[in-house]
Every structure is written in structure tokens, then in C-alpha cells.
Amino acid sequence: KPLRRIAVSFEELAAVAKQQPAMDAGAFSRACSNVSVLFGCLGIAFKFAEMDYVAKVDDLVEASKSISTLPSMVERDIQTDTVRKPGSHTRNLLRVKRGIDMVKVLFEQILVTEGNSLRDAASVAYAQVFAPHHGWAIRKAVSAGMYALPSKSQLLKKLNEDEESAKVQMQNFVRSSAPVICYVDDLFTSRNLGIDW
């Protein structure tokens, strides 16, 4: 059950985010890789996000083999002046955090939206998290792709969940991803790196 795996891995990260100054890079990237399956279930509208997200998570997984914590990963890029360079671990970390944020908002919206359509929930999540960072062409393509989203029941079937179990796991993820997102944001803002690039 991918939703349960996602929720559990983020509950473990949330506990760390609330207590420890240095989050383990391996644990973070493994938890994030659990989310990849969800992007795959959303179809063509989020294909760009899936491809981008998976590539960035793979980079963090690889980096975590030699860099033990997220703060040391960011510090290394600061020292080499590569923070904003395409392909840098820090830039990839920011993009992955955005993917987690998008899923959090998507789940929040699914939990409060009636009916079987995911279009409104996905549109709100995209507009809130990704749209400010995308050019007109990508926004237009995503907008068109929203019509190809699976229904809520199709998504739950792909995830092997019924409505009740899915609701519990989505609530768990929303609750546990919030401190993790804050942790990564703080990692950037405490070093004056900003998060809007």
C-alpha cells in the first residue's frame, strides 16, 4: 500500500524534523522516493513533475551515500558557490521539497472536496505550489492535462486503497509532511538562500 508507506516514512521524518538539527539525507531521500509512485498515478498532467521529481530524488539518494545530512549537503554547495546551479544538490532539494508540498496541498484539497473529480484539487495544488515557478507554456500544458486526470476512485484503485483508509493515510501525510517542509524551508532561509527561485 503506497499511501501507507508514504505516510509512515514521513511520520518518521517529522519526528526528526521536530527534534534534531541535522536530518539524515538518506532517510529524507528514501521517504521522498516513496512519493514518486503517486506522481505516476496522476497521469499526463503531472508527467513533467514526475520526471523532474524522480530525477531530483535520484540525485539526492546518490548524494546521501557520501553526504550524511541535509545541512552538510547545503553547506557543501554554499562553499563551492553552486547552490543555484542546475544539478546542484541544494537546488534539487528545493525542487523535491516543492513536490512534497504539492502532494500535501493535493491531499488537503482531496480531503475537503466532494465528488469523484480530482481536477479542482489538483488545480489548486498546482496553482499554489508549482505555477509561480513555471512559464506560460508549462502552465498551459498542465492546464490542458488536468482533463486527463484519473477520477478519485481510479486513483484510489491504483493505490490499492478504499476511501476510508486513503483518508486516514492522506491526513497522516498532511500532518507529518508539514514539519518536514518547514525544516527544509528553514534550512534555506536560515542561510539566506531564499526559497522562491
Secondary structure, 3 states (H helix, E strand, C coil): CHHHHHHHHHHHHHHHHHHCCCCEHHHHHHHHHHHHHHHHHCCHHHHHHHHHHHHHHHHHHHHCCCCCEHHHHHHHHHHCCCCCCCCCHHHHHHHHHHHHHHHHHHHHHHHHCCCCCCHHHHHHHHHHHCHHHCCHHHHHHHHHHHHHCCCHHHHHHHCCCCHHHHHHHHHHHHHHHHHHHHHHHHHHHCCCCCCCC
